Amino acid sequence: MRSERYQQKKQKKKKWKSIVLILFLLCAGTLAYSYIQFKQGVSLSQGKTDVENIEFEFHGDKDQYGGTNILLLGSDARGNEKSRADTIMIASYHPDKGTYKLISIMRDSYVNIPGYGKNKINAALVFGGPELLRQTIKENFDIDLQYYSIVDFKGFVHLIDEAFPKGVEVDVEKAMSANIGVTLEPGLQRLDGEHLLGYVRFRHDAIGDFGRVERQQKVMKEVASQFTNFQTIAKLPKLVGVMTPFINTNMDTTDILYIGKDLISKNSRDIETLRIPVDGSYENQRISGAGAVLAINLEQNKQAIHDFLAK
């Protein structure tokens, strides 16, 4: 009887050892596959970008609501050329709530830039890089930013073309061509990277930058939604590799994969959006030395951001 029990225990022990070994091999295989895919992605983009490899000073932290906020900046600067931020967004991820939110700040918002006085908010990037822009957002809106990512527009094109070989489905609301390098006709269609970039950069109509920001948010939500299939998720390490040479960021690759994996999962694809300034909180003005600006009600917009992130 004891011998029989001993044999059963021995068999169970062998079974658990086999299960642990299989799990270990699966994990090791997944990690090896992810690394190979990542390196393949990097190799596809090598030599195609002028983005600086330096890491800028950035003293960010999580916000008071426990979320991780990433300062997303779109830039078409060449090499060491300094340019104002063409696109300013705050991507907010709250791991406990499982929420993803996106705040677009109009680049002509007239705010106080620490040490430089009042100017358009996108001028802060020229004056002091991402760190000064972080300080500017903190001073004017009392929100902390933990990370920054400056995305080269060419990287956006490569990412879209690699992730969506057939293009991203978008309903183009009107004909567009002025100063975007491509011609777009209205209607539901699939856009490749170059045409999608033209779509999100177009602003030469009656609503100007307001329409451009609306389209940027629309495309971000569409891309996240259309990412949600197994084949695309499996390609995530390669896609991160494709983007890496085009991004200047203080985020680790593991952080990008962690947040990106959850973002494109089917249960987490709903992205809430907010535009600053909110409706009824600004006036169009012309300021000597700054040009056409949006004179915003700081308290009203600060409250809008806090209400948006707290819920």
DAPEZI-V74683 format. One line per field, one symbol per residue. phi: phi as a letter, one per 30 degrees, with the letter a starting at -180 (. if undefined). psi: psi as a letter, one per 30 degrees, with the letter a starting at -180 (. if undefined). burial: # if it has 16 or more other C-alpha atoms within 10 Angstrom, else .. A space follows every 50 residues. Layout:
BEGIN
phi: ???
psi: ???
burial: ???
END
This chain:
BEGIN
phi: .dddddddddddddddddddddddddddddddddddddddddddcdicbc ddcdcddacdadddciccccdcbcbcdchddcbdddbbbcccbcdddicb bbcccedcdcbdceibidaddddddddaieddddddddddbhbdbdbbbc cddddedddddddbecjcdbcddadbadhbibcccdkdaccdeddddedd cdbcbdchdddddddddddeddddddddbedddddeeddddddedcbcbc ddeddddddddddcdddbddcdbbccddeibabdbccejcidbcdcdddd ddddddddddd
psi: eeeeeeeeeeeeeeeeeeeeeeeeeeeeeeeeeeeeeeeeeeeffkgglg kkflklkjillllfggljkkjkkkkglkbgkkllkekjljkkkjeefhlk lkkkkkfgkjlkjkffaklkeffeeeegaeeeeeeeeeeefhkkkelljj kkeeeeeeeeeeeifglkkkjkflkkfjgfflkklllklkkaeeeeeeef fkgiaffbfeeeeeeeeeeeeeeeeffileeeefgeeeeeeefefgkjlg kleeeeeeeeeeeglffgfjkklkkkllkgglkklkkkffbkljjljeee eeeeeeeeff.
burial: .................................#..##.###.##...## #......#.####...###########.....###.########....## ##############....#######.###########..########### ##############..####.#...##..#...#.....########### ###.....#.###.#####.########...##.################ .........######..####.#####....#..........######.# ##.##...#..
END
